[in-house]
Amino acid sequence: MIAQTIFPATRAAALERLAHFVPKAGRTYAATRNFDRGPGEHSSVSMLSPYLRVRLVTETEVLKAVLGRHSPEAAEKFIQEVFWRTYWKGWLEQRPGVWRQYQSALRARLDDVQTQGGLRDRWEAACTGRTDIDCFNAWAQELVATGYLHNHARMWFASIWIFTLRLPWELGADFFLRHLLDGDPASNTLGWRWVAGMQTLGKTYLAQPDNIAKFTEGRFNPVGLLARSAEPLPALPVPEPLPITAMPLPDQEKRSGFILHSEDLSPAFILDTIRPVAACKLIAPAGLSPLRIAPHVAQFEADALIDAGSRWSERMGGAIKTAETAAGIVEWALEHRLEQIVTAYAPVGPVAGILRQIADTKGAPPLLRLRRPYDSFAWPHATKGFFPFKSKIPGLLKNLI
């Protein structure tokens, strides 16, 4: 698959990409980051997002590397991009009901696709890149082939999907989640809501031909083909934020099992505190969508888990079992007579759902989810919009780097 060629799912590949990008992470990145030059030409951005998504490298490692070469002022734009993903995760973690709202609405829209022939035809044309808009078609095909899109192209794509093609935003968000190697419930769902005018109420993002022409360097210029206005979509009320609570620590004397999952594949911060007698890999890509996940997304997760498992096997108790359900995890725990199960905290999404099921299973050992200090420091500040959060970034850098 092309995606696996571009993004080998290993920590070694992630570190190589980071090292290649660091010299450009300062003012060069700020000046060129908005240009989308097409497949194979994304040299102005880091392309680290698939690796950060599963934490084959962590945000702290990336920030330390960049700040080891550039001042905070020179690297401000890149630092903000790293913290945007953190902000989205913290925002949704405090409002998990928004993810459930999206899932419920998506199921309803997929029912509409089955019953409304015109909608199904327009949805299929958009997903396969067979519309009358060349740039949109190119982005759809690039996403399906490579599992990646430039961030600027994602914004244009979402705007055209919603305001020009008049397709339900939930179907577009689902299309992204099924194909993006870096797709996650927080940044994807909330990014689409932002374009639609539902996240920052009344503020939409309208794709404009001259902007596309400028930042694709003339590859595309969809004059006369795009919507000229973008009225905000109606939105359900956003729940009040829930507190980010402290996580209990494991008892080092108890017989422990460790779960490795794709929300965090840098487990040193856990394995420095426990010595597990058994380990299990949890695979959960199917929970991203009711529809089939793109093979490259499932393969990237599986390969990343293999890479992390091989690097940490000696500290995880030897042979590592693979499971896809809470029942499979509980069976493994009982087989090894575990007194507690320890794992990295998983934010809102499929992995978190399975972990909740384990915790709620009668007879299962206690499940302890350890939150990374980076998340514990940053997430509580994601109570409002990004700009209040941004004001906290200098303090977060002092505490974390």
HELIX and SHEET records of a PDB file:
HELIX    1   1 ILE A    2  ILE A    6  1                                   5    
HELIX    2   2 ARG A   11  PHE A   21  1                                  11    
HELIX    3   3 VAL A   22  LYS A   24  5                                   3    
HELIX    4   4 ARG A   27  THR A   32  1                                   6    
HELIX    5   5 SER A   49  VAL A   54  1                                   6    
HELIX    6   6 GLU A   59  LEU A   67  1                                   9    
HELIX    7   7 GLU A   76  GLU A   93  1                                  18    
HELIX    8   8 GLY A   97  THR A  115  1                                  19    
HELIX    9   9 GLY A  117  THR A  128  1                                  12    
HELIX   10  10 ASP A  134  THR A  146  1                                  13    
HELIX   11  11 ASN A  151  SER A  159  1                                   9    
HELIX   12  12 ILE A  160  THR A  164  3                                   5    
HELIX   13  13 TRP A  169  HIS A  179  1                                  11    
HELIX   14  14 PRO A  185  ALA A  196  1                                  12    
HELIX   15  15 PRO A  209  PHE A  215  1                                   7    
HELIX   16  16 ALA A  268  LEU A  271  1                                   4    
HELIX   17  17 PRO A  285  LEU A  288  5                                   4    
HELIX   18  18 PRO A  295  TRP A  312  1                                  18    
HELIX   19  19 SER A  313  ARG A  315  5                                   3    
HELIX   20  20 ALA A  326  GLU A  335  1                                  10    
HELIX   21  21 PRO A  350  ASP A  360  1                                  11    
HELIX   22  22 PRO A  373  ALA A  378  1                                   6    
HELIX   23  23 TRP A  379  HIS A  381  5                                   3    
HELIX   24  24 PHE A  386  LYS A  390  1                                   5    
HELIX   25  25 ILE A  393  LEU A  400  1                                   8    
SHEET    1   A 5 ILE A 320  ALA A 323  0                                        
SHEET    2   A 5 ALA A 278  LEU A 282  1                                        
SHEET    3   A 5 SER A 256  HIS A 261  1                                        
SHEET    4   A 5 GLN A 340  ALA A 344  1                                        
SHEET    5   A 5 LEU A 367  LEU A 370  1                                        
END                                                                             
